[in-house]
Amino acid sequence: MKKKFKGDNDPKGNLRERFLNYLPAGERVLEIGPFTNPTFREYGVFFDLFDKDGLSTRAISEGLDPAAIPEIDYVDPTGNLNCIQEKFTYIYSAHVIEHQPDLIYHLKSVSRLLKPGGKYLVIAPDKRYCFDHFIPESSVKEILRAHQENRKKPGILEIFEHRGLTCHNDAAQHWNGNHGLPFDDLKTKYENAVNEFNSSDYVDVHCWQFTPESFKYVIEALHSLDECDFEVSEIYETATGDIEFGCVLKKL
């Protein structure tokens, strides 16, 4: 089922507000990767790569407010959700899925933590309106290959794309058709990507690029292949001038 929010041209931040209103009052929700901007601050159970002290150090280095970081209930430096043993009716993430080296494994891990009929609430960047503009939409083939390879970190090509093929991240400019020109000194950037891959256990880049329609297609295809047990319950288009779309995945 495809559904838009009422008033797609509402101001930015609308997705988070509407997901807050989506849940019954007082419903506990697992929020993956809140960092300094948790959505479900009041009822959230939080998972991140670092504990609060580690996130505070990162926030200060990036010029962000560490006081906004919630208490982190579950921590795993590799992003593995298997440290969580309780079950939830709702799980939520914002700008998390595109970073997953093995998207299928991530979806299976989320499903394991959901009760029957539970829902995964997702916010993701629309590649048309962010720095991924010039990178093609991710294919089912690429996602399957990453899973077959049991990929634990982004590959050399994903790092190269992020370092060499991205552009500016101004959504308003993208909506106006001004995308910039990212293609300069690609040989050096590719060599740097190889070195970065070989010298790092993990590199934090976008592994996947989606639009609302392509994400819906990927989930439907993976379900048909028995690689995930989610269906797309609702898809929320990117609001004019904004950078992100929303999706509700229902566990079958």
MITOR-576917 format. One record per residue (C-alpha): residue in three letters; x, y, z; residue number from 1. Coordinates in Angstrom, 3 decimals, padded with zeros to 6 digits. Example, Ala and Ser with C-alpha at 12.3 -4.5 7.8 and 13.67 -1.06 7.14 Angstrom:
<atoms>
ATOM type     east    north       up seq
ATOM  ALA  012.300 -004.500  007.800   1
ATOM  SER  013.670 -001.060  007.140   2
</atoms>
This chain:
<atoms>
ATOM type     east    north       up seq
ATOM  MET  000.000  000.000  000.000   1
ATOM  LYS  001.368  003.399 -000.930   2
ATOM  LYS  000.407  006.295  001.265   3
ATOM  LYS  001.559  009.869  001.606   4
ATOM  PHE  001.471  012.042  004.662   5
ATOM  LYS -001.316  014.566  004.629   6
ATOM  GLY  000.377  017.683  003.314   7
ATOM  ASP  003.598  016.495  001.676   8
ATOM  ASN  004.817  020.081  001.587   9
ATOM  ASP  004.859  020.414  005.377  10
ATOM  PRO  008.071  021.819  006.921  11
ATOM  LYS  011.130  019.691  007.477  12
ATOM  GLY  011.058  017.504  010.564  13
ATOM  ASN  007.503  016.438  009.784  14
ATOM  LEU  008.455  012.773  009.435  15
ATOM  ARG  009.741  012.503  012.987  16
ATOM  GLU  006.718  014.288  014.412  17
ATOM  ARG  004.369  012.015  012.549  18
ATOM  PHE  006.218  008.882  013.600  19
ATOM  LEU  005.956  010.118  017.198  20
ATOM  ASN  002.193  010.353  016.720  21
ATOM  TYR  002.116  006.967  014.966  22
ATOM  LEU  002.732  005.019  018.172  23
ATOM  PRO  000.213  004.523  020.959  24
ATOM  ALA  000.925  006.747  023.949  25
ATOM  GLY  003.549  005.216  026.228  26
ATOM  GLU  004.569  002.469  023.767  27
ATOM  ARG  008.215  001.499  024.231  28
ATOM  VAL  010.193  001.589  020.994  29
ATOM  LEU  013.712  000.475  020.161  30
ATOM  GLU  015.510  003.372  018.496  31
ATOM  ILE  018.658  002.441  016.579  32
ATOM  GLY  021.422  005.052  016.394  33
ATOM  PRO  019.911  008.087  018.172  34
ATOM  PHE  023.255  009.937  018.609  35
ATOM  THR  022.387  013.572  019.513  36
ATOM  ASN  018.927  013.591  017.947  37
ATOM  PRO  016.723  010.876  019.460  38
ATOM  THR  013.149  010.899  018.218  39
ATOM  PHE  011.590  008.780  020.957  40
ATOM  ARG  013.331  010.396  023.894  41
ATOM  GLU  010.507  009.749  026.376  42
ATOM  TYR  009.734  006.102  025.614  43
ATOM  GLY  012.826  005.030  023.715  44
ATOM  VAL  015.104  002.067  024.341  45
ATOM  PHE  018.360  003.068  022.670  46
ATOM  PHE  020.993  001.119  020.747  47
ATOM  ASP  024.199  002.606  019.366  48
ATOM  LEU  027.776  001.781  018.406  49
ATOM  PHE  029.089  003.608  021.492  50
ATOM  ASP  027.952  004.215  025.041  51
ATOM  LYS  026.991  007.710  026.149  52
ATOM  ASP  030.569  008.684  026.976  53
ATOM  GLY  031.805  007.520  023.578  54
ATOM  LEU  029.022  009.351  021.782  55
ATOM  SER  029.756  012.493  023.818  56
ATOM  THR  033.362  012.448  022.655  57
ATOM  ARG  032.227  012.068  019.053  58
ATOM  ALA  029.619  014.819  019.419  59
ATOM  ILE  032.177  017.293  020.771  60
ATOM  SER  034.564  016.487  017.907  61
ATOM  GLU  031.762  017.238  015.434  62
ATOM  GLY  030.622  020.425  017.150  63
ATOM  LEU  027.367  018.900  018.411  64
ATOM  ASP  025.738  019.161  021.826  65
ATOM  PRO  026.581  016.095  023.961  66
ATOM  ALA  023.811  017.029  026.399  67
ATOM  ALA  021.277  015.885  023.779  68
ATOM  ILE  022.529  012.282  023.881  69
ATOM  PRO  020.205  009.896  025.751  70
ATOM  GLU  021.285  007.059  028.005  71
ATOM  ILE  022.244  004.155  025.747  72
ATOM  ASP  020.690  000.842  026.786  73
ATOM  TYR  022.485 -001.457  024.346  74
ATOM  VAL  025.914 -001.051  022.756  75
ATOM  ASP  027.774 -002.965  020.094  76
ATOM  PRO  030.738 -001.402  018.246  77
ATOM  THR  029.965 -003.398  015.089  78
ATOM  GLY  026.269 -002.465  015.028  79
ATOM  ASN  025.203 -006.051  015.731  80
ATOM  LEU  021.724 -006.092  017.275  81
ATOM  ASN  022.152 -009.594  018.713  82
ATOM  CYS  023.081 -008.126  022.097  83
ATOM  ILE  019.376 -007.236  022.491  84
ATOM  GLN  017.161 -010.018  023.830  85
ATOM  GLU  013.828 -008.291  024.481  86
ATOM  LYS  011.049 -007.997  021.894  87
ATOM  PHE  009.324 -004.872  020.617  88
ATOM  THR  006.183 -003.957  018.719  89
ATOM  TYR  007.980 -001.025  017.104  90
ATOM  ILE  011.591 -000.429  016.078  91
ATOM  TYR  012.736  002.856  014.584  92
ATOM  SER  015.795  004.164  012.791  93
ATOM  ALA  016.633  007.394  010.989  94
ATOM  HIS  019.499  007.494  008.479  95
ATOM  VAL  020.717  004.063  009.535  96
ATOM  ILE  019.772  001.560  006.834  97
ATOM  GLU  021.861  003.238  004.130  98
ATOM  HIS  024.978  002.640  006.271  99
ATOM  GLN  024.463 -001.127  006.654 100
ATOM  PRO  027.159 -003.107  004.769 101
ATOM  ASP  024.813 -006.119  004.698 102
ATOM  LEU  021.279 -004.752  004.428 103
ATOM  ILE  019.651 -008.194  004.416 104
ATOM  TYR  021.386 -009.156  007.652 105
ATOM  HIS  020.220 -005.881  009.206 106
ATOM  LEU  016.599 -006.528  008.205 107
ATOM  LYS  016.760 -010.084  009.566 108
ATOM  SER  018.221 -008.783  012.840 109
ATOM  VAL  015.458 -006.193  013.190 110
ATOM  SER  012.813 -008.813  012.423 111
ATOM  ARG  014.172 -011.073  015.164 112
ATOM  LEU  013.516 -008.315  017.699 113
ATOM  LEU  009.959 -007.604  016.558 114
ATOM  LYS  006.865 -009.279  017.870 115
ATOM  PRO  004.561 -010.879  015.250 116
ATOM  GLY  002.958 -008.098  013.244 117
ATOM  GLY  005.489 -005.591  014.612 118
ATOM  LYS  006.663 -002.656  012.535 119
ATOM  TYR  010.008 -001.175  011.573 120
ATOM  LEU  009.706  002.598  011.131 121
ATOM  VAL  012.395  003.866  008.772 122
ATOM  ILE  013.608  007.302  007.732 123
ATOM  ALA  016.222  007.355  004.960 124
ATOM  PRO  017.794  009.973  002.699 125
ATOM  ASP  016.339  010.333 -000.780 126
ATOM  LYS  019.430  010.027 -002.988 127
ATOM  ARG  018.011  012.576 -005.440 128
ATOM  TYR  018.213  015.387 -002.884 129
ATOM  CYS  021.368  014.656 -000.872 130
ATOM  PHE  025.080  014.222 -001.574 131
ATOM  ASP  024.327  010.829 -003.214 132
ATOM  HIS  022.623  012.526 -006.159 133
ATOM  PHE  025.078  011.307 -008.829 134
ATOM  ILE  025.322  007.737 -007.485 135
ATOM  PRO  022.884  005.260 -009.104 136
ATOM  GLU  020.084  003.694 -007.074 137
ATOM  SER  021.144  000.460 -005.390 138
ATOM  SER  020.075 -002.759 -007.085 139
ATOM  VAL  018.730 -005.969 -005.621 140
ATOM  LYS  021.706 -007.742 -007.193 141
ATOM  GLU  024.177 -005.591 -005.261 142
ATOM  ILE  022.288 -006.106 -002.002 143
ATOM  LEU  022.224 -009.880 -002.514 144
ATOM  ARG  025.940 -009.923 -003.316 145
ATOM  ALA  026.770 -008.064 -000.103 146
ATOM  HIS  024.774 -010.635  001.855 147
ATOM  GLN  026.410 -013.581  000.106 148
ATOM  GLU  029.796 -012.081  000.944 149
ATOM  ASN  028.704 -011.660  004.578 150
ATOM  ARG  029.985 -008.115  004.312 151
ATOM  LYS  030.980 -006.556  007.635 152
ATOM  LYS  032.220 -003.215  006.376 153
ATOM  PRO  031.720 -001.093  003.256 154
ATOM  GLY  033.647 -002.274  000.210 155
ATOM  ILE  036.293 -000.325 -001.663 156
ATOM  LEU  033.775  000.789 -004.287 157
ATOM  GLU  031.310  002.077 -001.684 158
ATOM  ILE  034.101  004.083 -000.065 159
ATOM  PHE  035.188  005.388 -003.470 160
ATOM  GLU  031.631  006.435 -004.333 161
ATOM  HIS  031.337  008.328 -001.059 162
ATOM  ARG  034.715  010.032 -001.392 163
ATOM  GLY  034.693  010.631 -005.131 164
ATOM  LEU  031.160  010.739 -006.526 165
ATOM  THR  029.192  012.637 -003.877 166
ATOM  CYS  028.295  016.302 -004.119 167
ATOM  HIS  026.801  018.945 -001.819 168
ATOM  ASN  024.093  018.071  000.713 169
ATOM  ASP  021.838  021.119  000.337 170
ATOM  ALA  018.354  019.702 -000.333 171
ATOM  ALA  016.946  023.055 -001.431 172
ATOM  GLN  019.625  023.392 -004.104 173
ATOM  HIS  018.977  019.856 -005.332 174
ATOM  TRP  015.249  020.574 -005.593 175
ATOM  ASN  016.151  023.642 -007.667 176
ATOM  GLY  018.243  021.502 -010.008 177
ATOM  ASN  021.641  022.667 -008.758 178
ATOM  HIS  023.574  019.474 -008.034 179
ATOM  GLY  027.195  020.563 -008.312 180
ATOM  LEU  030.008  018.675 -010.038 181
ATOM  PRO  031.696  015.967 -007.957 182
ATOM  PHE  033.963  014.389 -010.563 183
ATOM  ASP  037.443  015.741 -009.941 184
ATOM  ASP  040.731  013.877 -009.418 185
ATOM  LEU  038.966  010.506 -009.357 186
ATOM  LYS  042.179  008.484 -009.696 187
ATOM  THR  043.567  009.883 -006.455 188
ATOM  LYS  040.242  009.428 -004.698 189
ATOM  TYR  040.088  005.793 -005.799 190
ATOM  GLU  043.623  005.167 -004.529 191
ATOM  ASN  042.681  006.822 -001.229 192
ATOM  ALA  039.574  004.627 -000.990 193
ATOM  VAL  041.707  001.503 -001.400 194
ATOM  ASN  044.069  002.687  001.324 195
ATOM  GLU  041.193  003.601  003.621 196
ATOM  PHE  039.585  000.188  003.138 197
ATOM  ASN  042.838 -001.632  003.864 198
ATOM  SER  043.704  000.415  006.942 199
ATOM  SER  040.311  000.595  008.703 200
ATOM  ASP  038.099 -001.990  010.376 201
ATOM  TYR  035.047  000.068  009.481 202
ATOM  VAL  034.435  003.183  007.385 203
ATOM  ASP  031.242  005.163  007.988 204
ATOM  VAL  029.859  005.821  004.490 205
ATOM  HIS  026.612  005.250  002.637 206
ATOM  CYS  026.507  001.712  001.295 207
ATOM  TRP  023.096  002.080 -000.380 208
ATOM  GLN  021.195  004.763 -002.253 209
ATOM  PHE  017.397  004.829 -002.466 210
ATOM  THR  014.401  006.813 -003.565 211
ATOM  PRO  011.016  006.011 -002.002 212
ATOM  GLU  010.029  003.930 -005.023 213
ATOM  SER  013.334  002.063 -005.303 214
ATOM  PHE  013.317  001.220 -001.589 215
ATOM  LYS  009.791 -000.150 -001.900 216
ATOM  TYR  010.882 -002.254 -004.866 217
ATOM  VAL  013.939 -003.607 -003.007 218
ATOM  ILE  011.879 -004.695  000.001 219
ATOM  GLU  009.265 -006.363 -002.205 220
ATOM  ALA  011.980 -008.169 -004.173 221
ATOM  LEU  013.801 -009.365 -001.056 222
ATOM  HIS  010.519 -010.623  000.359 223
ATOM  SER  009.803 -012.534 -002.852 224
ATOM  LEU  013.253 -014.122 -002.547 225
ATOM  ASP  012.599 -015.093  001.102 226
ATOM  GLU  015.441 -012.821  002.169 227
ATOM  CYS  013.260 -010.712  004.464 228
ATOM  ASP  009.869 -011.168  006.102 229
ATOM  PHE  008.704 -007.561  005.762 230
ATOM  GLU  006.088 -005.975  003.569 231
ATOM  VAL  005.864 -002.262  002.826 232
ATOM  SER  002.877 -001.122  004.856 233
ATOM  GLU  003.243  002.590  004.133 234
ATOM  ILE  005.656  004.702  002.115 235
ATOM  TYR  005.929  008.433  002.732 236
ATOM  GLU  007.227  010.493 -000.154 237
ATOM  THR  009.970  013.075  000.258 238
ATOM  ALA  008.385  016.439  001.028 239
ATOM  THR  009.192  019.270 -001.360 240
ATOM  GLY  012.458  020.880 -000.293 241
ATOM  ASP  013.333  018.054  002.093 242
ATOM  ILE  016.025  015.385  001.994 243
ATOM  GLU  014.405  012.253  003.452 244
ATOM  PHE  011.505  009.840  003.022 245
ATOM  GLY  009.750  007.503  005.450 246
ATOM  CYS  008.598  003.919  005.315 247
ATOM  VAL  006.729  001.512  007.603 248
ATOM  LEU  007.779 -002.121  007.215 249
ATOM  LYS  005.403 -004.672  008.734 250
ATOM  LYS  006.686 -008.035  009.893 251
ATOM  LEU  004.690 -010.878  008.362 252
</atoms>
